[in-house]
Amino acid sequence: MPDAAQSTSSAQTAEARLKAKGITLPRPAAPVANYLPFVISGNQLVISGQLPFDADRKLPPEFTGKLGHDIFNEAGQAAARQCAINILAQAREAVGSLNRIARCIRLGGFVNVAPDYSNIPAIINGASDLMVAVFGEKGKHARAAVGVANLPMNAAVEIDAMFEIA
C-alpha cells in the first residue's frame, strides 16, 4: 500500500506540481515570422520551437553560443529547462490550464553544438526532466535530440513539443 505522501504526490495536478516547484510561467513569446506559436488539431496540441527566453522575453547571454565551445553541460541543461518552461507557457495559453494535458507525446530538441560535441541527449534531459516533474508518468515522452550548426539568435537550445489534450 502506498504511503500518504506518495498518494498525495501522484494525485497532484500539473498546475499544483508547477506551483510546488516554485515555477511561474512567463507570458508566452509571440512568433517572430510567418508561423503560429501552437496548433490544436483534434486532441493534439503542437507547440512551435521555443528558445530559452527569460521572463522578460530576452535571451540571457548564458544561454547563447555553442555547446562544447562557448557554454557547457550545466548551462545547456538549464537552457533546455527554460525552453520547457516556455513550452508550458504556450501550452497553458493554448488550453487554459496544464491540467488539461493528458500526456506529453514528444519533445524535439535542437542543440547548437561545436563540431566535436556529442553530449546532446544529456542537454535535452533538462527539458525532459521538467516534463516528468510537472506531469508525472504522463510527462514521459518520445523525443529527438539533434545537434545543429546554429540556432536563431545564437541560442544554445530550441525545443518543440507535442501533447495530447484531455
N, C-alpha and C positions, 0 to 999 in steps of 0.2 A: 504494500500500500504506500503511495507517495506521501511524503510529509507535507505539512500545511504550506511551507514555503514554496515547494515545487508546484503544488496545486495552484497557489495564487499566481506564481510566475507564469505558468502555462496558460492561465486564464486571462492574463493581462492582454489588453488590446494593443495594437500597434501604436496608437496615439499615446497610451499610458506608458509604454516602454520608451518611446521617444522622450517624453517628459521626464521619466525617471533617470534617463541618461543625461539630462540637462541640455538637450539639443533643441534649439529654437530654429525653426526653418526660416530661411530668408525669403524675401519677395522673389518669385521666380524671375529669371532673366528673360528678356524679350529676344526674339530671333534677330539675328544681325544680317540676314539675307532672305531669299525667297523660299522659306520653309515654315512649317508650324512647330511650335515647341512640343506639342504632343498631338496624337491622333487616337481617337477611340473608334474601334471597328468591332461591332458585336460586343463580346465581353472581354476584348483585349485592349489594353492601353499601351501604346508605344511612345516612349519618351525620346526625343531627339538628343543627340550628344550634348553632354553638359561638361563645361570646363570647371576648374576648381575656383570659381569666383568666391570672394568673401561676402559677408552680409551687405557691404556697400557696393556690390557688383563690380569689384575691381579684382584683377588677377594679382595676388601677392607675389612679390619677387621670389620668395622661397618655393613657389610652385611653378617656376618657369625654368626652361632650359632642358638639356638632355640628361636623362638618367645615365649614370656612369661617367659623366664628364662634368656637368655643372652642378647637379644635385645627386643625392644618393638615396638608398633604400628607404630610410625612415621618412624623409621629406616626400618621396614618391608615394609611399603608402598614405601619408597624411593628405596629399593632393587627391588621391583616389577616394579617400573617405569624404573629402569635401565635395567631389563630384557626386558621390552618392547622396549627400545631404541635399544637393541641388536637384538631383533626380527626385527625391522625396518631396521637395517643394513643388516641383512640376506636377507630380502625381496628386498631391493634395489639391492643387489648383484645378486639376482636371476632373476629379471625382468628389471633391468636397471634404473627404476625410480619409486618412490612411486605413481606417478600419474597413473600408470598402474593398481593399486589396485582398483578393483571395489567395494569391500566390505571386511571387516573383518568378517569372518564367526564365528570363535570360538577361545577362549583362554582356555588353560588348565593350571591351576595354582596349584603348589605344594608348601606347606609351611612347613618348618622344625619347628615342634612345641614341646613344653613341653606337658606332658600328659594331663594337665588340661586346655590347651589353646583352646579357641573356636572362636576367632575373625577372623577366616581365610578369610571369604569373604571381610572384610574391607581391609585386606592386599593386596589382588589381585586387589582391586579398583585402586591401584597405577598404574597398567598396563592398566586396562580398561579405566580409565580417560584419559590416554595419547592417546589411540587409537581413542577415540571420539574427542579429541583436534586436532589430526592430520588429521583424515578422515571425521570429521563432522558426520552427520547422518549415513554415510556408515561405520563408526567406531563402531557402536553399534553391539554387537555380543552375541552369546550364550557362556556360559562358564561353567567350573567346577572349584571349589576351594576346594582343598583337603589338610588336614593335614597329614604329614608323619613323621616317626620316624627319618629319616636322609636324607640328600641330598649329592650329590658329593661335595667334598672339604668342607663339613660342611656349605655349602651355606644356607642362610636363605630362599631363594625362587628360584624356577625354573619355567619357563613358556614356553609352546609351543603354536603354533598358526596355524590357517588355514585361507587362504584368497581366494577370487575369483579374478581372473585376467581378466581385460578388453581386 
